[in-house]
Amino acid sequence: MRRLGALPPERRRGAGFVLAVAAAVTGLSGCALLPAAIDADAHAFARGEVAELSRGLYGEGSDTTIEHYAREADEALAEHAWPVLIGYEAYADADASAGGPVGRLEFRVVVPSEGYGADDHVACFWSEFDLYGVVPDPTASDAAVAHDLDCPPDAQPIDPPVDTDPVFVVPEGTEALVVELLTAAPANATADDIVAEVTERMPRPTGPYDVAFEPAVVVVDGEIGFAMGSGHSCLLVKRTAAGVEVVHAPSILLEPGELGCRPETALLPDDQLQSPH
């Protein structure tokens, strides 16, 4: 663990300040108040570290949970040498859509004794989060963001909860299957026929939480457009008089709100599928 002398400049200034204060206190009142002054600065330092980390965590909209924040905090801790995540609590009656907090994270910070001669200073804090980020907001003071918590005697760093949210994918091998099916499809094949066959024969997703995107097909004047996925995970295939072709387009055009990953997009002329930049 870093010594106080190895702190970044802004943190060294805080440690230096308390030593100066402590020296002045010693001159006036003897040594009795020195540990208390140092502990106060160490506590403020620890609170600032937790507040800084919490301010950098952001939500993902109305589906955000405290488990999301716990996973995000675990990743952020790699860049913060002092705090460790020791717990999290989801609020059972939370209504994220109404703007209320969804839960809280709990942290412990150990400020080592090296550099100032006192015992290690151990402090714990909790921070609340809503669907946007830390409560009340990232511009609030350290004390408003990182609240004092009585450190549990058995507090230990915890692993973040496993993300069990579904991950939508285009299963490997789907492209080859679609090319095969569109090549062999009869001239009178309907969109429903093709969707049903793709769904039946499509490879199964391999990840524990993987879920296949729904395939979509359109038939227009004998031409077939196929789409599955979204954005950079979009598969587009078309069958025209020229044959069967996998269609490639910039992923930005395939996001919702743009052309989208739709079977109609697969049938667009090439000049409408060029990068907008």
Salt bridges, closest charged atoms under 4 A:
ASP39 OD1 - HIS121 ND1 3.65
GLU49 OE2 - ARG11 NE 2.75
GLU52 OE1 - ARG11 NH2 3.20
GLU60 OE1 - HIS68 ND1 3.56
GLU72 OE1 - HIS68 NE2 3.03
GLU89 OE1 - ARG104 NE 3.69
GLU106 OE2 - ARG104 NH2 3.06
ASP142 OD1 - ARG55 NH2 2.75
ASP148 OD1 - HIS43 NE2 2.70
ASP148 OD2 - ARG47 NH2 3.10
ASP163 OD1 - ARG71 NH2 3.79
GLU180 OE2 - ARG201 NH2 2.98
GLU197 OE2 - ARG201 NH1 3.59
GLU264 OE1 - ARG262 NH1 3.30
